[in-house]
Amino acid sequence: MDKGHFQKLAATLSLAAGQSVELRCKGSNVTWNYPSYLDTFKDSRLSIKQLDRYSQLILANSTAADTGEYSCWLQPCSGNKCRKDETKTGSTYIFFTDKEELFVPTPSYFEIVYLNPDKPAVIPCRVTTPSAKVTLHREFPAEEIETDGTDIIYDAKKGFVFQHPTSDHKGIVYCKAESHGAPQISIKYHLLYVEVPKGPPSASVAVSSSRAGVRDRVRVVCTVLGEPDVDVSFRWQYPGQESERPVNIQNSWRLINRGIGHTTRISKSVLLVEDFEDIDVGNYVCIAQNLQGETAVATKVELK
């Protein structure tokens, strides 16, 4: 407000881009959350200070890209341990309006959105002006996608939300916004349908040969098919491990299209034994892990 005057914040707030804003949060140990790109680019326009009775967040020369949620909470500490006090939080969503930038700017011109059958998908074309009229369009065939308010809804703070994504929704789309002037177009979004259900990794293991001779080269490959945006980590247990037998392990992943617009991530870990010896005889166990759990698969290599 005017210098020295503050107001309690509503759930949303609209300010003209270019203004500076100061937010205050009462408390002696306060943590803030704000649009992540301000951290990504280590933006010098943002400063946070903890004073005796409150914490102060100042954002100078705001831009349309600063549109987003700003929140704070108390972080009581006991010794070295601190925790978030869920009962003492405050948040507001600030729209920094700019008639030249109806959509919140993004660093890329193209984004991939994964459509998962068991969770809503968000096309994040957020606006800087909450009153803007926003529509969703398919690039090919060129048509407007109807938003019925049930299966597809528009939320100015999130974008278009597909409540129950199906493979029919896949393709390239963009958003169009209008507000007292010429319409503006968002970046393009490539919607890819995901066919692999959530759960621990679906892993398999294969070996170049289950019987190897001395000095042979043995290659064991562990493969996981999974969701495109779910990371998989690998670890191995193998016969010469305790003797610190040198092996070469390489991990990689790529996206594959399964032919009908369904996209899968294929993750691989390859364990290579260059000169096979007696010490290398036995079971090779691959343990694949994601956020949902882990799966172990094994194969045995014997001496010829």
Disulfide bonds with the S-S distance in Angstrom:
Cys25-Cys72 2.09
Cys77-Cys82 1.93
Cys125-Cys175 2.04
Cys222-Cys286 2.03
